[in-house]
Structure formats: structure tokens, C-alpha cells
Amino acid sequence: MKRALLPAVLAVTTWNSVSSLAAQAPPAAAPTPTQAQTRESPLFSARASQFADSVLKLMTLDEKIGQLNQTPGEGSQTGPHVPSGSEALIRAGKVGSFLGVWGVDYTRGLQRIAVQESRLKIPLLFAMDVIHGFRTIYPVPIAQAASFDPARAEFSARQSAVEATAHGLHWTFAPMVDIARDPRWGRIVEGAGEDPYLGSAMSAAQVRGFQGGDSALGVGAPDALLANVKHFAAYGGAEGGRDYNSVELTERTLWETFLPPYEAAVKAGVAFVMSSFNDIGGTPAHSSDWLIGDVLRQRWGFKGAVVSDWGGVSELIPHGVAANRGEAGILAMHAGVDIDMSDNVYIDSLGAAVRSGRVPEALVDSAVHRVLRIKYAMGLFQDPYRFNSVDRERHYTLAPEHLVASRLAGREAIVLLKNSSKTLPLRKDIKTIAVIGPLADDARSSLGGWAADGRPEEAVTVLAGVRTAVGPSVKVIYVRGSPVDSADTTGFAAARDAVAQADAAVLVIGETESMSGEASNRASIALPGLQLELARAVLGAARRSTAFVQADTTPKPVAVVLMNGRALAIPELAREAPAILETWFLGSQHGAAVADVLFGDYNPGGKLPVTFPRATGQIPIYYSHRNTGRPSDTTNHYTSRYLDLPSSPLFPFGYGLSYTTFAYSNLRLSSATIAAGDSLDVLVDVTNSGDRGGEEVVQLYVRDDVATVEEPVKRLVGFQRIVSRSGDMRTVTFRIRPEALALYDRQMRRVVEPGTFTVYVGTNSDDVMTAHFTVTGDVLVLAPAPTRFR
């Protein structure tokens, strides 16, 4: 009888109770730098936990489940809106968050319904895929990784958060940290490439940037955006490079290669983790209590919330582990998926599962507790409209300082792949320049995929960047040449004519933004369409032309600008083109950043975060492979190699040239022998031996020479991006700590084993100097073996 009367009583008292709870426990002020080392995270604080406990006591089961329901918005001519009937769901307490809905005025209106018209008056969360910018778009993640500059990536995420929160958003579904060693997979563009060390550095940096500091200490400020690492786990290992596909790998590979970037995000204080579409060895991630319970929560101590990917809970049915939506919801809740994105499985069936005893209500309580704690840490219970400032929305939309930062980030991401006879940089004092190619004036592709509210009309294309750079005194001829992905050659003649008329040519080719990203996989990673033939037509016209820039002995300069979201197989282009720039998709200021490099206003220093193969048939190809018992040897037929192609890549991981040169010398170690728990300093002198200033990414690799398990030929364990003037010599110092020397032994313990190690330092993963040291003593166990995969 008392239980039946409880809702009626709460209808009168709840708002005052929740308001007084919030007033008694206000959010802590943003920390100063000195406080940051000692303060507990607002997301996981005792204060937030106590508040969530108090609110939970006031909630009915249906209201609890409502907090776990995330509903997608719908597009319209006037902007994103919630689906019809959503206002009623808010009033009934049946939705806890929305995705794809933004705008200060509109989100304020929805929030008002939640906190004034629902029984419990719990505020909403608004989420969106702010992957590499909101309105100001920064380079796509793989391009940011090419900068080898985590500080730059952190700053780009910070400014993205400032702009996104100014539009009423609380939560982004980023960063994506899936390691990808198959560039056929379209979503390689969203991550940091093939290496777990680089991926971990970028993962933590972006989490800090979005959330306003390490350990989520910035959360609670109105410009802190909740980060959401994804996709947990090993999504980048999809078979055949096909999105959503199964993942088959060993536990060793999972722990060594795929899991480290997720753990780095957790250590940085990420608020959310998104489950992955794939299965691993037959267990779909959305039903894996091992991944979410054992690894994420127990081993790593994650205290945030887990959200499904779009429709991921109901997809347990076609996976073949659930017979219907109700069964799928039970599996996901038992696995630890807190929030159901988009498909209403929890809201439709979880209540019945709890009432029938198939799901303990305590599991639901734990999930709701995590959601309430996050909302409290954001300050929404104290002021539900703190992210609804019209002044902030107006001020930070395409703010000048954001556009400048987008351009700077774009310049750092560009990789110079080839520069024969110093073709680049181009001169600005020429009379005529030809800009050719289907992507040269493609503003939409300049932004890249997942461009949030980025608008093509606000993007700078390569054509626009060149025109601005050379000014009105230089004639710019633009010819499209050919479509990206068709067999149309009608524009080839115009392209040849343009080259004949010009003193220099810029050829922009590659992929459109829609050719990479989700569900955008390619069976071949060669240049699509007839773009290679277009390139040959342009290069041939340049060779035949009688117009020269400086003297009759100087060939007409042609620079190829690649735009793409993955590694490409371009052996013919690498052989025939005099200069090649890899520019990826750089965002709002794409063309401006490219022009800065083309004309020498900026000296490129980016490096490849992924290996470029010679042909699609070499995939998977990555630098940190194991050696095998018969390493590739061109003089021995019976070794691991191809008959029709070298085993080596076209461009190795970490590769990138400069307009200057860097000489490495005097590699030395602080000691030739260390104990297993000690650290070691590695020092190398790097001299700018060219005639201009530039930037270099100094890379450190290591190998355990003889171990109890077969180790990769080398592993990246450090890098530094340095700036130096012509003639300058700089000593670069790395510290190798025990973690960098560790491996997973046969029992899957994380250990440092005694023995000899090789250190590699250089300008890329192939071009390195070596040194050796010895680790003495007993095996050092850094972490016990994890629970076995199930």
C-alpha cells in the first residue's frame, strides 16, 4: 500500500528535494594548476556519488530506465530537431539524452521541459559527433596524428569543445582510438593510424582537450565537453577492411596493439566509453561482460558510463546471440552497457525484464547512478541552462582565433612525400599557375567526414588558397580535369592546355570525403577513377612544354597534392611525379594550409602515422611486424616475400621530408646496463644541415632482442617534434622507463625481462641509428595476467 502511494507523494515533493540536494552540494570551482594534482575528478567525486544516491531513492523503475534512453534528432530546414513526440517523452521522464541536437535556443527549450514539466525534473544531456571541430573544422584525426604533436591535437579538441558547448552541447562521441592496420577500412580516417603508442598519446591528448584538463578536472566549466572514447574494442581490426565486420585476433594482439589507446583515455579521465559494433572471436562487444566488466571496469577502474553505438543493442539479434529485442537488452545490461543509443530497446523492454527477475534492479541502479553523477558533475542540476548562452554562441562561432588554429593545425599535418630537384616550394613571382584536379575546388571534401556543423561555403579550397597566396598579379588557371571516380576523359585536353600555358602546375587528386569514414570501405586503395591517367597527362604536358620558369634547363615544376582519408597505393605517382604532398582533409582552412606549404611560407614537418603500401595486395602491412623464422630476403626464394613485389612499403611509418635536411649523430645511452625497474636516457644530436629553418619529428623505437615470446622488429616508445634554424644542433633526450620495455609473457603478465635491447632513433621507422643496452636482474612484473577472454 505504501509503495502504491509513493509516486503521488513524490509528485509534490520531488523538485524541492532535488533542488535542495543540489544546493547542499554545489559543484566545485574549476581547479587552479596547483590544485589539479590533488583534486579528485568532478565526474567521480564522492560529492557527485552522494547526490546520485539521493536522487535514485526518488525514482521509479520507469524513470530510471528513461535516463538510459538516448534518442536521435532529425534534420530539418531550420536545423536539427527531436522526433515528433519527444516532448511527451521528456515530460514522462522517458529520455535522458539526445544526440544530434544542438543550438542554444532550441536545447534551452527542451531543457525547460525536462526541469519544469517532468516529475523528477532531471536535466537532459545533448550529444553530437564533434570529431574534429563543430563549426570551425580542424584536420581529420588521421591528419592530426600525422603532426606527431599531441599538444596541437589537445588544443584543437579544446577549441572544438569551446565552440560546441557554446551551441548547447554537453557531450561528444570522440575520440575514436581504434588502431587500424588495414587502410581499406573507411574509418581509419577517424583514428591515429597503426601504432598503439602514437594512438595512446593522441587519445589522451584529445580527452584532455575536450574535457578541459587531465583527469576530467575541467568538467563543470561551461566550455568543457564530455569526451567519449570509441569503439570498445578492436573495431579497427575488422576482417577484409569491411566496416561492422568480425574481428579475429589473439589475446596477445588485443592487449599489445588494440587496447592501449582505450586505457590511455581512461587514465586521462574520459567520461564515456562507446561499445563497438564488432564481435571478437564470436562475442559481440555489446554483450561482452569481459570487455566492459573485467577489462574496463575492474582492471582499469573506469567509473564513467558506457553507451551503445547506434542500434548496437538490437544488432545482437543479427549477430545471432539474441532471439529478440528483449533478449538483446538483457544481454547488453548484464554486460554493462549503460545507455541505449537510438533503438529504444531499454525503454521498450528493460522494465519487463526487471519485473520478471531476469535483470536485477541493482544493475539498472548502477547504470543510472553513473548517468546522474555525470549530469551533476556538469553542473546541470544547479543550473540546467549554463550551456545556453546566446552571447557565447555568437562569439565563438567561427571565432577568428579558431580559424587561425585550424590553419596552424592543418600545416602541421601535411607530409612531404617527395621533392625531386627541390620542386617545392613554388615561387610566387611567376606569371601563370595551373591548378588542376577534381578536388582542387571541392569545399565539402576539404572539411572531411564527420564535419559536424561545418559548412562548405565557409571552407577554403586549395584553389582559393593558391589564389590568395599568389595575389592578383599571378594568373591562376583552373581546370577540373576529370571526375574523381569515373572514366570520363573529356577534361584531359583542357588540363594539358592549362599546363602548357602555365609556369607551374598544382595537381590535386585523391578521394572525396565520402570515400572514407563509416561504411566507406574500398577494396582497392589505388587512386580511384582515371586520376592516375590525369596525372600522367599533366606530367607529360609539363615535360613537353617549352615554357620554363627560370631557364631552358629547368623543368616546369608540377606539385601533386593528395587529399584522402587513408593510406594510398601510388607507386606510379611516386615514381613519376617530381613533388608529392599528402594533405589528408584539413578542415575549414585546408586550402590556406596547403598554400602555406606549397609556396614555402611554412616548411612541412608531418610524418606518416600509417604505412603506405606499394599495392593493395600487401595489406596488412605495418612497421611493427614480427620477424618470423624466415624474414624476407630477396636472395633467398624460401623466405616471407612476394614473387611480383618487394616486401617493403612504398613509404614507411613515420616517413616525411622537409625543405631542409636533418643529420643525426652521436647516439648515446646514459648507461650500458640497467636493472629491470630502472630508467634509461637516450640522447642524440640532431643538426639542421639545410639552408632554412624547419621542424623534425625525432622518433625512438626499441626491441627486446631475445624474449620468451616473439617481439615485433621494433616498437615506437617516444617521439619529439622539434623546431630548429639552419645550422642549429640540438641534443634530443628521451627517457625510457620500464613500461616501454615491457611485454606480455606466455602467462600474459606484463613484464620486463632481463636481456639485451636495441634502441633505434631516426627520422622514420626505417631510417634509424642503433644502440644497445642490457637489462639485468629478475623478471619485473608490472601487471598480473588479465582474466582470460570469454
C-alpha positions in Angstrom: 0.0 0.0 0.0 2.8 2.4 0.9 4.6 1.6 -2.4 1.5 2.4 -4.4 1.2 5.8 -2.8 4.9 6.7 -3.3 4.6 8.2 -6.8 1.7 10.5 -5.7 3.8 11.8 -2.7 6.9 12.3 -4.9 4.9 14.3 -7.4 4.5 17.0 -4.8 8.0 16.9 -3.1 10.5 15.8 -5.7 11.5 19.1 -7.3 12.1 20.7 -3.9 14.0 17.7 -2.8 16.3 17.6 -5.9 16.8 21.3 -5.8 17.8 21.3 -2.1 20.2 18.3 -2.7 21.9 20.3 -5.5 22.1 23.4 -3.3 23.6 21.5 -0.5 26.3 20.1 -2.7 27.3 22.7 -5.3 29.8 21.9 -8.0 33.4 22.6 -7.1 35.1 25.5 -8.7 37.4 24.9 -11.7 40.9 24.0 -10.3 44.0 26.1 -10.5 47.1 24.4 -11.9 48.4 23.7 -8.5 45.2 22.2 -7.3 44.9 19.9 -10.3 47.4 17.4 -8.9 45.4 16.8 -5.8 41.7 17.4 -6.6 39.5 14.4 -7.3 37.7 14.3 -10.6 34.3 16.0 -10.6 32.9 13.1 -12.6 33.9 10.5 -10.0 33.8 12.6 -6.8 32.2 11.5 -3.5 30.0 14.5 -3.7 28.6 13.5 -7.1 28.1 10.0 -5.9 26.2 11.0 -2.8 24.0 13.3 -4.9 23.2 10.5 -7.3 22.4 8.1 -4.4 19.9 10.7 -3.1 18.1 11.2 -6.4 18.0 7.4 -7.1 15.9 7.0 -4.0 13.2 9.2 -5.5 13.0 7.4 -8.8 10.5 4.8 -10.1 11.8 2.0 -12.3 10.5 3.5 -15.5 12.1 6.9 -14.7 15.4 5.1 -14.1 15.2 3.4 -17.5 14.3 6.7 -19.1 17.7 8.0 -18.0 19.3 5.2 -20.0 17.4 6.1 -23.2 19.2 8.2 -25.8 17.1 9.5 -28.7 18.5 10.8 -32.0 17.5 14.1 -33.5 16.2 14.7 -37.1 17.4 17.1 -39.7 15.1 19.9 -41.0 15.4 23.1 -43.0 15.7 25.1 -39.8 18.2 22.9 -38.1 18.2 19.7 -36.1 15.0 18.8 -34.1 13.9 16.0 -31.9 11.5 13.5 -33.4 7.7 14.0 -33.1 6.5 13.0 -29.7 9.9 13.6 -27.9 8.5 16.4 -25.8 6.0 14.0 -24.3 8.8 11.5 -23.6 10.7 14.3 -21.8 7.7 15.1 -19.7 7.2 11.4 -18.8 10.8 11.0 -17.8 11.5 8.5 -20.6 14.5 10.1 -22.2 17.8 11.0 -20.6 19.8 12.4 -23.5 19.6 13.4 -27.2 22.2 13.1 -29.9 22.5 15.2 -33.0 20.5 18.1 -31.5 22.1 21.5 -30.8 21.5 25.2 -30.8 21.3 27.4 -27.7 17.6 28.4 -28.1 16.4 25.0 -29.1 18.2 23.0 -26.4 17.1 25.5 -23.8 13.5 24.9 -24.8 13.9 21.1 -24.4 15.8 21.5 -21.1 13.0 23.7 -19.8 10.5 20.9 -20.5 12.8 18.5 -18.6 13.4 20.7 -15.5 10.0 22.3 -15.3 7.4 19.9 -16.7 8.7 16.4 -15.8 8.0 14.8 -12.4 11.6 14.5 -11.3 12.9 17.5 -13.3 16.2 15.8 -14.2 18.1 17.8 -16.8 19.0 16.4 -20.2 22.3 15.8 -21.9 22.9 16.8 -25.5 25.4 14.9 -27.5 26.9 15.0 -31.0 29.7 13.7 -33.1 32.1 16.6 -32.7 35.0 14.6 -34.1 37.4 17.3 -35.4 35.5 20.5 -34.8 32.0 21.8 -34.6 31.6 24.8 -36.9 35.3 25.5 -37.2 36.6 22.3 -38.6 40.1 21.1 -37.8 42.1 18.3 -39.6 40.6 14.9 -39.6 42.1 12.7 -36.8 44.5 10.7 -39.0 45.9 14.1 -40.2 46.2 15.3 -36.6 48.2 12.1 -35.9 50.5 13.0 -38.8 51.5 16.1 -36.9 53.0 13.8 -34.2 52.1 16.7 -31.9 49.7 15.7 -29.1 49.8 19.3 -27.7 48.4 20.5 -31.0 45.7 17.8 -31.0 44.8 18.7 -27.5 44.4 22.4 -28.4 42.3 21.6 -31.4 40.0 19.5 -29.2 39.9 22.3 -26.6 38.7 24.8 -29.1 36.3 22.4 -30.6 34.8 22.0 -27.1 34.6 25.7 -26.6 32.6 26.1 -29.8 30.4 23.1 -29.4 29.4 23.9 -25.8 28.6 27.4 -26.9 25.9 25.8 -29.1 24.3 23.9 -26.2 26.2 20.6 -26.4 27.5 18.7 -23.4 29.0 15.5 -24.9 30.9 14.4 -28.0 31.4 10.9 -29.4 35.1 11.3 -29.7 38.0 10.5 -29.7 37.9 7.4 -31.9 41.1 5.5 -30.9 40.8 2.3 -32.9 44.2 1.1 -34.2 43.8 0.4 -37.9 46.3 -1.6 -40.0 44.1 -2.2 -43.0 43.6 1.1 -44.9 40.7 -0.4 -46.9 38.7 0.2 -43.7 37.0 3.5 -44.2 37.1 4.6 -40.5 40.9 4.6 -40.5 40.4 8.4 -41.2 38.9 8.8 -37.7 41.8 7.5 -35.7 45.5 7.9 -35.3 46.7 5.1 -37.6 48.6 1.9 -37.0 50.6 2.4 -33.9 49.4 2.0 -30.3 52.0 4.3 -28.7 51.1 7.2 -31.1 47.4 6.3 -30.8 47.6 6.4 -27.0 49.3 9.8 -27.0 46.6 11.3 -29.3 43.8 9.6 -27.3 44.8 11.1 -24.0 45.5 14.5 -25.6 42.1 14.7 -27.1 40.3 13.6 -23.9 42.2 16.3 -22.0 41.3 18.9 -24.7 37.6 18.1 -24.8 37.2 17.9 -21.0 39.4 20.9 -20.1 42.3 19.1 -18.4 43.7 15.8 -17.2 41.5 13.5 -15.1 38.4 15.4 -16.2 39.3 18.2 -13.8 37.9 20.8 -16.2 34.4 19.2 -16.2 32.0 21.6 -14.6 33.1 24.6 -16.6 30.6 25.7 -19.2 33.1 25.1 -22.0 34.1 21.5 -21.0 32.7 18.9 -23.4 32.3 15.3 -22.1 34.6 13.0 -24.1 33.6 9.5 -25.3 36.3 7.1 -26.4 35.3 4.6 -29.0 34.8 1.9 -30.3 35.5 -0.5 -27.5 37.1 -2.7 -28.6 39.3 -3.6 -31.6 36.9 -2.2 -34.2 39.8 -1.3 -36.4 40.7 -5.0 -36.8 37.6 -5.7 -39.0 38.2 -8.6 -41.4 38.7 -7.6 -45.0 38.6 -3.9 -44.1 34.8 -4.1 -44.1 33.0 -1.9 -41.6 30.9 -3.7 -38.9 32.7 -7.0 -39.7 34.0 -9.6 -37.3 37.4 -9.3 -35.7 39.7 -12.3 -35.3 42.8 -11.8 -33.3 44.7 -13.3 -30.4 44.5 -12.1 -26.9 48.2 -11.1 -27.2 47.4 -8.8 -30.2 44.4 -7.4 -28.4 46.4 -6.4 -25.4 49.6 -5.3 -27.2 48.1 -3.4 -30.1 44.4 -2.6 -29.8 43.7 -1.9 -26.1 46.4 0.6 -25.1 44.7 3.7 -26.6 41.5 3.0 -24.7 43.4 2.5 -21.5 45.2 5.8 -22.1 41.8 7.6 -22.4 40.5 6.0 -19.2 43.7 7.2 -17.4 43.1 10.7 -18.8 39.6 10.7 -17.1 37.3 10.1 -20.1 33.6 10.3 -19.1 32.1 7.8 -21.6 33.2 4.7 -23.5 31.2 3.6 -26.5 30.8 -0.1 -27.2 31.7 -1.4 -30.6 29.7 -3.0 -33.5 32.1 -5.9 -34.0 32.5 -9.2 -32.3 35.8 -10.5 -31.1 36.1 -14.3 -31.5 32.3 -14.7 -31.6 31.4 -12.5 -28.7 29.8 -9.2 -29.8 31.2 -6.3 -27.9 27.7 -5.1 -26.8 27.3 -8.4 -24.9 30.8 -8.8 -23.6 30.9 -8.7 -19.8 34.6 -9.5 -20.1 35.4 -6.3 -22.1 33.2 -4.0 -20.1 33.2 -5.7 -16.7 36.6 -7.4 -16.4 38.8 -5.2 -18.5 37.2 -1.7 -18.5 35.8 -1.5 -15.0 37.8 -3.9 -12.9 41.3 -3.9 -14.4 41.3 -0.3 -15.5 39.0 1.1 -12.8 36.7 3.0 -15.3 33.9 4.8 -13.3 32.2 6.6 -16.2 29.3 5.4 -18.3 29.2 3.0 -21.3 27.0 3.9 -24.2 26.0 1.6 -27.1 26.8 2.6 -30.6 23.9 3.4 -32.9 21.5 0.5 -32.7 24.2 -1.7 -31.3 22.0 -3.4 -28.7 19.3 -4.5 -31.2 22.1 -5.7 -33.5 22.8 -8.5 -31.1 19.9 -10.2 -32.9 21.6 -10.5 -36.4 24.8 -11.3 -34.5 22.9 -14.4 -33.5 23.3 -14.2 -29.7 19.8 -12.8 -29.0 16.4 -14.0 -30.3 14.6 -10.7 -30.0 14.9 -7.1 -28.7 14.1 -8.1 -25.2 16.8 -10.7 -25.1 19.2 -8.2 -26.6 18.5 -5.7 -23.9 19.1 -8.2 -21.2 22.4 -9.2 -22.6 23.6 -5.6 -23.0 22.5 -4.6 -19.5 24.3 -7.7 -18.0 27.4 -6.9 -20.0 27.4 -3.3 -18.6 26.1 -1.1 -21.4 24.5 1.8 -19.5 22.9 3.9 -22.2 21.0 2.6 -25.2 21.6 4.8 -28.3 18.8 5.3 -30.8 16.9 2.0 -30.9 14.6 2.1 -27.8 15.4 -1.4 -26.6 15.8 -0.5 -23.0 12.8 1.8 -22.8 10.6 -0.8 -24.5 11.7 -4.0 -22.7 14.0 -3.4 -19.8 11.2 -2.8 -17.3 9.6 -6.1 -18.0 13.0 -7.8 -17.7 13.5 -6.3 -14.2 10.0 -7.1 -13.1 10.4 -10.8 -14.2 13.6 -11.1 -12.4 15.8 -11.5 -15.5 17.7 -8.3 -14.8 18.4 -7.3 -11.2 17.2 -3.7 -10.5 20.6 -3.1 -8.9 22.2 -3.3 -12.4 19.8 -0.6 -13.6 20.5 1.5 -10.5 24.3 1.3 -11.1 23.8 2.5 -14.7 21.5 5.3 -13.7 23.9 6.3 -10.9 26.7 6.8 -13.4 24.4 9.0 -15.6 23.2 11.1 -12.7 26.8 11.5 -11.4 27.9 12.8 -14.8 25.0 15.3 -15.0 25.8 16.5 -11.6 29.5 17.0 -12.4 28.4 19.1 -15.4 26.6 21.4 -13.1 23.2 20.8 -14.8 21.3 20.2 -11.6 22.5 23.5 -10.2 21.9 25.5 -13.5 20.4 23.5 -16.3 20.8 26.4 -18.7 24.5 27.0 -18.1 25.3 25.8 -21.7 22.6 28.1 -23.2 24.3 31.4 -23.6 23.4 33.4 -26.7 26.4 35.6 -26.2 28.8 32.6 -26.2 27.1 31.1 -29.2 27.5 34.3 -31.2 31.1 35.0 -30.0 32.6 31.5 -30.5 31.0 30.5 -33.9 33.9 30.7 -36.4 35.9 32.8 -34.0 39.0 34.3 -35.7 41.3 32.6 -33.2 39.7 29.2 -34.1 40.2 29.7 -37.8 43.9 30.6 -37.2 44.3 27.5 -35.0 42.6 25.4 -37.8 45.2 26.7 -40.3 48.1 26.0 -37.9 46.9 22.5 -37.2 46.5 21.9 -40.9 50.0 23.0 -41.8 51.5 20.6 -39.1 49.6 17.7 -40.6 50.9 17.9 -44.1 53.5 15.3 -45.1 56.0 15.9 -47.9 56.4 12.6 -49.6 58.7 13.5 -52.5 60.5 16.6 -53.6 62.9 15.9 -56.5 65.2 18.7 -57.6 63.7 21.0 -55.0 60.5 21.3 -57.0 58.9 22.8 -53.9 58.4 25.4 -52.6 57.0 27.1 -55.7 57.8 30.7 -56.4 55.1 33.4 -56.1 56.6 35.7 -58.7 55.6 33.6 -61.7 53.1 34.8 -64.3 50.7 31.9 -64.6 50.0 28.9 -62.4 47.6 26.0 -63.4 45.5 24.4 -60.7 44.2 21.1 -61.9 42.1 18.3 -60.5 38.6 17.4 -59.3 39.3 18.1 -55.7 41.0 21.5 -56.1 37.7 23.3 -55.7 35.9 20.7 -53.6 35.0 22.6 -50.4 32.9 19.7 -49.0 35.9 17.3 -49.2 38.2 19.9 -47.7 36.2 19.6 -44.5 36.5 15.8 -44.3 33.9 13.4 -42.9 32.1 13.9 -39.6 32.3 17.7 -40.1 29.5 18.4 -37.5 28.0 21.8 -38.4 30.9 22.7 -40.7 29.7 24.3 -43.9 31.4 24.0 -47.3 30.7 27.7 -48.1 32.9 28.6 -45.2 35.8 26.3 -46.2 39.0 27.4 -48.0 39.7 25.1 -51.0 43.2 24.5 -52.5 42.2 26.7 -55.5 41.1 29.5 -53.2 44.2 29.1 -51.1 46.5 29.3 -54.1 44.7 32.4 -55.5 45.1 34.2 -52.1 48.7 33.2 -51.8 49.9 34.5 -55.2 47.7 37.5 -55.3 46.1 39.3 -58.3 49.3 39.7 -60.2 49.5 36.0 -61.0 47.1 34.4 -63.4 45.5 31.2 -62.0 44.0 28.8 -64.5 41.7 26.2 -63.0 40.8 23.0 -64.9 38.8 20.1 -63.3 40.5 17.5 -65.5 38.3 14.5 -64.6 35.8 13.4 -62.0 37.3 11.6 -59.0 35.7 8.2 -59.7 34.6 7.9 -63.3 36.1 7.0 -66.7 35.5 10.5 -68.1 38.5 11.8 -70.1 36.9 14.8 -71.7 38.8 17.2 -69.4 42.2 15.8 -70.2 42.8 18.1 -73.2 42.0 21.2 -71.2 44.4 20.0 -68.5 47.2 19.7 -71.0 46.5 23.1 -72.4 46.5 24.7 -68.9 49.9 23.1 -68.2 51.3 24.4 -71.5 50.2 27.9 -70.7 51.4 27.9 -67.1 54.8 28.4 -65.5 54.0 25.8 -62.8 51.1 23.4 -62.0 49.4 22.1 -58.9 47.5 18.8 -59.4 45.0 18.0 -56.7 43.8 14.4 -56.7 42.8 11.6 -54.3 39.5 10.8 -52.7 36.4 12.7 -51.9 35.5 12.9 -48.2 32.7 10.4 -48.8 35.2 7.7 -49.8 36.4 7.3 -46.2 34.6 7.2 -42.9 31.8 4.9 -41.7 30.6 2.3 -44.2 33.0 3.8 -46.8 35.5 0.9 -47.4 37.4 0.3 -50.6 38.6 -3.0 -52.0 41.4 -1.2 -53.7 43.4 1.7 -52.2 44.7 2.9 -55.6 43.7 6.3 -56.9 40.1 5.9 -57.9 38.8 6.6 -61.4 41.2 7.9 -64.0 43.1 10.2 -61.8 46.4 8.4 -62.4 45.9 8.8 -66.1 45.1 12.5 -65.5 48.3 12.8 -63.5 50.3 11.2 -66.4 48.7 13.6 -68.8 49.6 16.6 -66.7 53.2 15.4 -66.1 53.6 14.6 -69.8 52.4 18.0 -70.8 54.9 19.6 -68.4 57.8 17.6 -69.9 56.8 18.6 -73.4 56.2 22.2 -72.6 58.7 24.8 -73.9 57.8 27.4 -71.2 60.2 27.3 -68.3 60.3 29.2 -65.0 64.0 30.0 -64.7 66.0 28.7 -67.6 65.7 26.4 -70.5 67.4 23.6 -68.4 64.9 23.8 -65.6 61.8 21.6 -66.0 58.4 23.1 -65.3 57.5 22.4 -61.7 54.5 20.2 -61.0 53.4 19.5 -57.4 50.9 16.7 -56.7 48.6 17.5 -53.7 46.9 14.4 -52.3 43.6 14.7 -50.5 42.5 11.4 -48.9 41.4 9.7 -45.6 43.6 6.6 -45.8 47.0 5.3 -47.0 47.0 5.1 -50.7 48.9 2.8 -53.0 50.6 5.2 -55.5 53.8 3.6 -56.8 53.4 5.1 -60.3 52.8 8.6 -58.9 55.8 8.2 -56.6 58.0 7.2 -59.5 56.8 9.9 -62.0 55.8 13.0 -60.1 58.6 15.4 -59.0 56.8 16.5 -55.8 54.0 15.0 -53.7 52.3 16.5 -50.7 50.0 14.3 -48.5 47.4 16.8 -47.1 44.5 14.5 -46.0 41.4 16.6 -45.2 42.5 19.6 -43.2 39.1 21.3 -42.4 38.0 24.8 -42.7 41.4 26.2 -43.6 42.5 23.3 -45.8 43.5 25.4 -48.9 45.2 28.1 -46.8 47.4 25.5 -45.0 48.2 23.8 -48.3 49.2 27.1 -49.9 51.4 27.9 -47.0 53.4 24.8 -47.7 53.3 25.0 -51.5 54.8 28.4 -51.5 57.2 28.0 -48.6 55.6 30.2 -46.0 55.7 27.0 -43.9 58.2 24.2 -44.0 56.3 20.8 -43.7 57.3 18.5 -40.9 54.5 16.0 -40.7 55.1 12.2 -40.7 53.0 9.3 -41.8 51.0 7.7 -39.0 50.3 4.7 -41.2 52.4 2.7 -43.7 51.8 3.3 -47.4 51.9 0.1 -49.3 53.0 -0.4 -52.9 49.8 -2.3 -53.7 46.6 -3.2 -52.0 47.8 -6.8 -52.0 50.4 -6.0 -49.4 47.7 -5.3 -46.8 48.1 -5.7 -43.9 51.5 -4.0 -43.8 52.8 -2.2 -40.8 56.2 -1.4 -39.4 56.0 -3.3 -36.1 55.5 -6.7 -37.5 57.1 -9.8 -36.1 60.2 -11.1 -37.8 59.1 -14.7 -38.5 61.6 -17.6 -38.7 62.3 -16.7 -42.3 62.4 -12.9 -42.7 62.1 -11.5 -46.2 65.3 -11.9 -48.2 65.5 -11.1 -51.9 68.4 -13.5 -52.3 66.6 -16.5 -50.8 63.4 -17.8 -52.5 62.2 -19.6 -49.4 61.5 -16.6 -47.3 58.5 -14.4 -46.4 58.1 -12.4 -49.6 56.2 -11.9 -52.8 57.2 -13.0 -56.3 55.9 -9.9 -58.0 56.5 -7.1 -55.5 59.1 -6.1 -52.8 58.0 -6.8 -49.3 59.0 -3.3 -48.2 56.4 -0.5 -48.2 56.3 2.4 -50.6 56.6 4.9 -47.7 57.2 3.6 -44.2 55.6 4.6 -40.9 57.0 7.8 -39.6 58.1 9.0 -43.0 58.1 12.6 -44.1 60.5 15.0 -45.8 61.3 18.7 -45.3 62.5 21.6 -47.4 65.6 21.4 -45.2 67.6 18.4 -44.1 68.4 16.9 -40.7 71.5 15.0 -39.7 71.5 12.6 -36.8 74.7 11.9 -34.9 76.3 10.9 -31.6 73.6 8.5 -30.4 74.4 7.6 -26.8 72.9 6.0 -23.7 73.1 7.1 -20.1 74.2 3.5 -19.2 75.0 0.3 -21.0 73.4 -1.7 -18.2 70.3 -1.1 -16.1 68.2 -3.1 -13.6 64.7 -4.2 -14.7 63.0 -1.4 -12.7 65.3 1.4 -13.7 65.0 4.1 -16.4 67.5 4.9 -19.2 68.2 8.1 -21.0 68.7 8.1 -24.8 70.4 11.1 -26.3 71.0 12.0 -29.9 72.3 15.2 -31.7 70.1 16.4 -34.5 71.5 19.1 -36.7 69.6 21.2 -39.2 72.0 20.7 -42.1 70.0 22.5 -44.7 69.6 26.1 -45.7 66.3 27.0 -43.9 64.6 26.5 -40.6 62.3 23.6 -40.2 60.6 21.0 -38.0 61.6 17.4 -37.4 59.9 14.5 -35.6 62.6 12.6 -33.8 61.5 9.0 -33.3 62.5 6.5 -30.7 62.0 2.7 -31.1 63.0 -0.2 -29.1 63.2 -4.0 -29.3 63.8 -6.8 -26.8 66.3 -8.8 -28.7 65.7 -12.2 -27.2 62.4 -12.7 -25.2 60.2 -15.6 -24.1 57.7 -14.6 -26.8 58.4 -13.3 -30.3 58.6 -9.5 -30.2 58.0 -7.0 -33.1 61.0 -5.9 -35.0 60.7 -2.6 -33.3 58.1 -0.6 -31.3 57.7 3.2 -31.1 58.2 4.3 -27.5 58.9 8.0 -27.9 58.9 11.0 -30.3 59.6 14.7 -30.1 58.7 17.3 -32.7 61.5 19.9 -32.7 62.0 23.3 -34.4 65.4 24.4 -35.4 67.1 27.1 -37.6 69.5 26.4 -40.3 72.8 25.2 -38.9 71.5 24.6 -35.4 72.4 21.5 -33.5 70.1 20.2 -30.8 70.5 17.3 -28.3 67.3 15.5 -28.0 66.8 13.4 -24.9 64.4 10.6 -24.3 63.8 8.7 -21.1 62.9 5.0 -21.4 61.0 3.8 -18.4 60.3 0.2 -17.6 56.8 0.3 -19.2 58.4 1.0 -22.6 60.4 -2.3 -22.3 57.6 -4.4 -21.1 55.9 -7.3 -23.0 53.2 -9.8 -22.3 54.8 -13.1 -21.4 53.4 -16.5 -22.0 51.2 -16.2 -19.0 50.0 -12.8 -20.3 51.6 -11.0 -17.4 53.0 -7.5 -18.2 56.7 -7.9 -17.5 60.2 -6.6 -18.2 62.6 -9.5 -18.9 66.3 -9.3 -18.4 68.5 -9.4 -21.6 69.8 -7.2 -24.4 67.7 -4.5 -26.0 68.2 -2.5 -29.2 67.4 1.2 -29.4 66.6 2.8 -32.7 66.5 6.6 -33.2 65.8 8.3 -36.5 63.7 10.3 -38.9 61.3 7.4 -39.6 60.8 3.7 -38.7 63.3 2.6 -41.4 66.0 5.3 -41.4 67.4 4.9 -37.9 70.6 4.7 -35.8 71.0 1.9 -33.3 72.5 1.4 -29.9 72.3 -1.5 -27.4 71.9 -1.9 -23.6 71.3 -4.8 -21.2 68.7 -5.2 -18.5 69.9 -7.2 -15.5 68.2 -8.9 -12.6 65.0 -10.9 -12.3 61.8 -10.6 -14.3 59.9 -7.5 -13.2 56.1 -8.0 -13.1 54.3 -4.7 -13.9 50.8 -6.1 -14.1 49.3 -9.5 -13.4 47.7 -11.6 -16.1 44.2 -10.4 -17.0 41.2 -12.7 -16.8 41.0 -14.8 -19.9 38.9 -13.7 -22.8 35.4 -15.1 -22.9 
